[in-house]
């Protein structure tokens, strides 16, 4: 984890130190808009802290489907997490009452703990890579070819250190491919398309395949199926948490291009949805599958109505 180079930045913590706090903080500021930031904002909130999350951009979780991103923002705000977009810390000062954060717009906030989750850099310093002749890029990531070979024929690298997809299962797949290639007589490389992933926010996110934005860029028109609902169990619990589920479908081939969910058990559900997407399942395949009732997952096989798309603007307007 990295901290920004700002005055007082050393007073903040990262996800590393978050596990060793001597006591529960009452007020927490989490800075960032990726996996780790949204997860820790929910963790601190779940422990009863007053949480503010700052993100410098218009909307967090860049690269995820926009409906999922906006849905989670609404859920966090409803839960009581103060989410502030287009906001960033300029400096941090230590006070008797805690830490004072001055934002770039001049406003001031106080907290007991400020956590930066604003990115990670490859841990390649002091490994002797330069002396060995192993090339790294401007971020410090090791440069490899499709076969994971570095600039030195006898040295290979896989995982976060090559800065492709920073997920543990991806690193495992890369390592397995390399072992098969070098020692198993089965040359192969990892397939980085349609990688299922989950964000363990509250509620969690599960996603696989193309986002709506990516699908429209690649294919033009696509069919969208989307639903949002309050899970049946919350009629008893009284919670207002809502679940979002979405399918992106190619209008000609009927192939399911993307599956997205924000709701309880998203990670569990998206793992098997990933198998379906990887296998090239069509919307008709989903529709012909009998749902498991009562579950949220059955919504993926019962959505029948396309989301109406806005009519294209008339020429000259």
VMD Tcl script that draws the C-alpha trace (Angstrom):
set ca {
  {0.00 0.00 0.00}
  {1.12 3.53 -0.73}
  {0.45 6.89 0.92}
  {0.33 10.16 -1.00}
  {3.18 12.59 -0.52}
  {1.33 15.30 1.41}
  {2.15 17.21 4.60}
  {1.33 14.95 7.55}
  {0.81 11.91 5.35}
  {2.83 9.80 7.77}
  {0.09 10.34 10.39}
  {-2.30 8.23 8.33}
  {-2.49 4.43 8.15}
  {-2.98 1.93 5.34}
  {-4.78 -1.41 5.28}
  {-1.64 -2.98 6.77}
  {-1.89 -1.05 10.03}
  {-5.71 -1.23 10.18}
  {-5.49 -4.73 11.67}
  {-3.31 -3.61 14.59}
  {-5.19 -0.61 15.97}
  {-5.13 -0.70 19.80}
  {-8.78 0.33 20.08}
  {-11.83 1.00 17.96}
  {-11.74 4.54 16.57}
  {-14.86 6.65 16.93}
  {-14.25 8.71 13.79}
  {-12.62 7.36 10.64}
  {-11.82 8.93 7.28}
  {-11.13 6.45 4.48}
  {-9.54 7.92 1.36}
  {-9.87 6.03 -1.92}
  {-12.40 4.48 -4.25}
  {-11.21 0.95 -4.99}
  {-11.80 -2.50 -3.51}
  {-9.90 -1.89 -0.28}
  {-11.35 1.56 0.40}
  {-15.00 0.54 0.11}
  {-14.39 -2.66 2.05}
  {-12.70 -0.94 5.00}
  {-15.28 1.85 5.07}
  {-17.92 -0.84 5.62}
  {-15.77 -2.67 8.19}
  {-15.21 0.43 10.32}
  {-18.89 1.38 9.97}
  {-19.88 -2.13 11.05}
  {-17.81 -1.69 14.22}
  {-19.79 1.43 15.03}
  {-17.39 4.16 13.88}
  {-18.58 7.35 12.22}
  {-17.12 6.89 8.74}
  {-16.46 9.41 6.00}
  {-15.15 8.15 2.68}
  {-13.41 10.53 0.31}
  {-12.77 9.89 -3.37}
  {-11.13 12.33 -5.74}
  {-13.26 11.33 -8.75}
  {-16.93 11.65 -9.64}
  {-17.75 8.03 -8.78}
  {-15.77 5.20 -7.18}
  {-14.89 1.68 -8.38}
  {-13.65 2.77 -11.79}
  {-13.88 -0.10 -14.28}
  {-17.03 -1.59 -12.73}
  {-20.47 -1.28 -14.31}
  {-21.89 2.18 -13.67}
  {-25.21 0.87 -12.34}
  {-23.30 -1.16 -9.74}
  {-21.16 1.84 -8.77}
  {-24.13 4.15 -8.27}
  {-26.15 1.44 -6.48}
  {-23.40 0.88 -3.91}
  {-23.02 4.63 -3.35}
  {-26.73 4.87 -2.59}
  {-26.54 1.88 -0.23}
  {-23.60 3.38 1.69}
  {-25.32 6.71 2.07}
  {-28.52 4.98 3.22}
  {-26.51 2.97 5.76}
  {-25.03 6.14 7.23}
  {-21.57 6.27 5.64}
  {-20.77 9.81 4.56}
  {-19.52 9.44 0.99}
  {-17.90 12.51 -0.53}
  {-16.89 12.39 -4.19}
  {-14.59 14.93 -5.84}
  {-12.86 15.29 -2.47}
  {-9.27 14.72 -1.40}
  {-6.99 15.51 1.53}
  {-4.33 18.20 1.09}
  {-2.68 17.91 4.52}
  {-3.04 16.22 7.92}
  {-2.20 17.70 11.31}
  {-2.10 16.12 14.76}
  {-4.36 17.77 17.33}
  {-5.14 17.07 20.98}
  {-8.57 15.86 19.84}
  {-7.21 13.61 17.10}
  {-6.24 14.30 13.51}
  {-7.26 17.31 11.45}
  {-7.59 16.82 7.71}
  {-7.63 19.86 5.47}
  {-9.20 19.04 2.11}
  {-8.15 20.48 -1.23}
  {-11.21 22.75 -1.22}
  {-10.13 24.24 2.14}
  {-12.73 22.49 4.27}
  {-11.62 20.79 7.49}
  {-12.54 17.45 9.05}
  {-11.43 15.74 12.24}
  {-10.95 12.02 12.82}
  {-9.28 9.56 15.15}
  {-7.92 7.52 12.23}
  {-7.29 8.44 8.60}
  {-6.71 5.52 6.27}
  {-5.36 5.82 2.75}
  {-6.43 3.13 0.29}
  {-5.29 4.96 -2.80}
  {-3.34 2.31 -4.62}
  {-0.61 -0.26 -4.31}
  {2.81 -0.43 -5.90}
  {4.82 -3.58 -6.71}
  {7.25 -4.47 -3.93}
  {10.31 -4.79 -6.13}
  {12.78 -2.48 -4.46}
  {15.96 -3.95 -2.97}
  {15.57 -7.25 -4.81}
  {18.63 -6.70 -6.97}
  {16.56 -6.70 -10.16}
  {18.55 -3.96 -11.84}
  {21.83 -5.73 -11.12}
  {20.40 -8.96 -12.52}
  {19.22 -7.17 -15.66}
  {15.49 -7.59 -14.98}
  {13.55 -4.68 -16.48}
  {10.77 -2.90 -14.58}
  {8.35 -0.22 -15.75}
  {7.78 3.25 -14.33}
  {5.57 1.81 -11.56}
  {8.20 -0.71 -10.52}
  {6.30 -3.66 -12.01}
  {8.38 -6.39 -13.61}
  {8.07 -6.42 -17.39}
  {7.25 -9.88 -18.79}
  {6.15 -11.35 -22.10}
  {3.11 -13.53 -22.71}
  {5.11 -16.48 -21.38}
  {5.89 -14.60 -18.10}
  {9.58 -14.48 -19.00}
  {11.41 -11.35 -17.90}
  {14.22 -9.63 -19.77}
  {16.49 -12.35 -18.35}
  {15.86 -15.74 -19.99}
  {16.21 -17.70 -16.75}
  {13.92 -15.47 -14.64}
  {10.12 -15.51 -14.72}
  {7.54 -13.49 -12.77}
  {3.81 -13.87 -12.05}
  {1.23 -12.24 -9.77}
  {0.70 -8.67 -8.62}
  {4.34 -7.87 -9.28}
  {3.69 -7.91 -13.05}
  {0.69 -5.56 -12.59}
  {-1.89 -7.20 -14.83}
  {-4.95 -8.12 -12.75}
  {-4.16 -7.79 -9.05}
  {-6.24 -10.68 -7.72}
  {-4.98 -13.70 -5.79}
  {-6.76 -16.27 -8.03}
  {-5.23 -14.62 -11.10}
  {-1.75 -14.97 -9.58}
  {-2.49 -18.64 -8.83}
  {-3.63 -19.19 -12.42}
  {-0.49 -17.52 -13.78}
  {1.71 -19.66 -11.55}
  {-0.13 -22.82 -12.59}
  {0.24 -21.93 -16.26}
  {3.95 -21.25 -15.83}
  {4.50 -24.54 -13.97}
  {2.63 -26.46 -16.68}
  {4.68 -24.71 -19.36}
  {8.09 -25.21 -17.78}
  {7.65 -28.58 -16.11}
  {4.42 -30.20 -17.27}
  {4.83 -30.25 -21.03}
  {1.57 -28.26 -21.45}
  {2.48 -24.74 -22.62}
  {-0.32 -22.30 -21.84}
  {-1.02 -18.80 -20.55}
  {-3.73 -17.39 -18.29}
  {-6.94 -16.16 -19.91}
  {-7.63 -12.65 -18.63}
  {-11.04 -12.28 -20.25}
  {-14.20 -12.84 -18.19}
  {-12.45 -13.04 -14.82}
  {-15.07 -13.19 -12.02}
  {-14.39 -10.92 -9.08}
  {-16.04 -9.75 -5.89}
  {-15.79 -6.64 -3.76}
  {-16.63 -7.41 -0.14}
  {-18.40 -4.16 0.50}
  {-21.71 -4.04 2.39}
  {-23.62 -5.14 0.38}
  {-20.97 -7.00 -1.63}
  {-20.47 -6.82 -5.39}
  {-20.01 -9.71 -7.79}
  {-19.18 -9.19 -11.45}
  {-17.96 -11.10 -14.49}
  {-17.65 -10.21 -18.15}
  {-18.19 -6.85 -19.80}
  {-19.75 -3.81 -18.21}
  {-22.52 -2.08 -20.13}
  {-20.08 0.65 -21.11}
  {-17.49 -1.85 -22.37}
  {-20.10 -3.90 -24.22}
  {-21.49 -0.86 -26.03}
  {-17.99 0.20 -27.01}
  {-17.18 -3.27 -28.36}
  {-20.50 -4.28 -29.92}
  {-22.61 -1.14 -30.28}
  {-26.17 -1.92 -29.26}
  {-26.71 -4.47 -26.48}
  {-29.72 -5.75 -24.57}
  {-29.88 -4.91 -20.86}
  {-31.85 -6.81 -18.23}
  {-31.86 -5.22 -14.79}
  {-33.75 -5.54 -11.55}
  {-33.51 -4.00 -8.10}
  {-35.41 -5.33 -5.11}
  {-35.49 -5.68 -1.35}
  {-34.59 -9.25 -0.40}
  {-37.37 -11.26 1.18}
  {-35.44 -11.73 4.44}
  {-35.46 -7.97 5.00}
  {-39.24 -7.94 5.30}
  {-38.50 -9.56 8.68}
  {-35.24 -7.79 9.54}
  {-36.64 -4.39 8.62}
  {-33.48 -3.41 6.76}
  {-33.96 -1.25 3.68}
  {-30.94 -2.71 1.83}
  {-31.67 -3.36 -1.83}
  {-30.12 -5.81 -4.27}
  {-29.19 -4.96 -7.87}
  {-28.83 -7.62 -10.57}
  {-28.00 -7.03 -14.22}
  {-27.38 -9.01 -17.41}
  {-25.79 -7.66 -20.58}
  {-26.71 -9.64 -23.68}
  {-25.61 -9.51 -27.33}
  {-28.78 -8.71 -29.34}
  {-27.89 -10.96 -32.28}
  {-26.11 -13.99 -30.80}
  {-28.06 -13.89 -27.50}
  {-24.75 -14.53 -25.72}
  {-24.54 -13.24 -22.15}
  {-21.67 -10.74 -22.18}
  {-21.75 -9.64 -18.55}
  {-23.31 -10.52 -15.21}
  {-23.33 -7.99 -12.40}
  {-24.75 -8.01 -8.89}
  {-24.68 -5.91 -5.75}
  {-26.31 -7.70 -2.85}
  {-25.90 -10.43 -0.27}
  {-23.81 -13.44 -1.35}
  {-22.74 -11.79 -4.60}
  {-19.32 -13.39 -4.43}
  {-20.77 -16.88 -4.07}
  {-23.27 -16.35 -6.89}
  {-20.85 -14.76 -9.35}
  {-18.41 -17.67 -9.13}
  {-20.84 -20.01 -10.90}
  {-22.14 -17.22 -13.13}
  {-18.52 -16.97 -14.26}
  {-18.62 -20.59 -15.41}
  {-21.72 -19.83 -17.49}
  {-20.18 -16.74 -19.08}
  {-16.90 -18.56 -19.76}
  {-18.83 -21.40 -21.40}
  {-20.61 -18.95 -23.72}
  {-24.10 -19.33 -22.23}
  {-26.92 -17.46 -23.92}
  {-29.85 -15.61 -22.43}
  {-32.01 -18.51 -23.60}
  {-29.83 -20.84 -21.50}
  {-30.42 -18.65 -18.47}
  {-34.17 -18.48 -19.21}
  {-34.50 -22.26 -19.55}
  {-32.84 -22.87 -16.17}
  {-35.24 -23.47 -13.31}
  {-34.76 -21.03 -10.45}
  {-34.02 -22.00 -6.86}
  {-36.74 -20.50 -4.66}
  {-36.64 -18.50 -2.48}
  {-33.24 -17.03 -3.38}
  {-31.96 -13.80 -4.86}
  {-29.97 -15.81 -7.42}
  {-33.16 -16.98 -9.13}
  {-33.62 -13.44 -10.45}
  {-30.82 -14.13 -12.93}
  {-32.95 -16.82 -14.59}
  {-36.33 -15.06 -14.36}
  {-35.56 -11.62 -15.81}
  {-37.52 -11.34 -19.05}
  {-38.06 -7.64 -19.71}
  {-35.39 -5.61 -21.45}
  {-34.52 -2.19 -20.11}
  {-35.89 0.37 -22.53}
  {-33.11 2.34 -24.16}
  {-33.49 6.06 -24.93}
  {-34.23 6.79 -28.55}
  {-31.26 8.16 -30.52}
  {-31.23 11.92 -30.89}
  {-32.55 13.25 -34.17}
  {-29.98 14.52 -36.69}
  {-28.93 18.07 -36.02}
  {-30.06 18.05 -32.41}
}
mol new
graphics top color blue
foreach p $ca { graphics top sphere $p radius 0.5 }
foreach p [lrange $ca 0 end-1] q [lrange $ca 1 end] { graphics top cylinder $p $q radius 0.2 }
display resetview
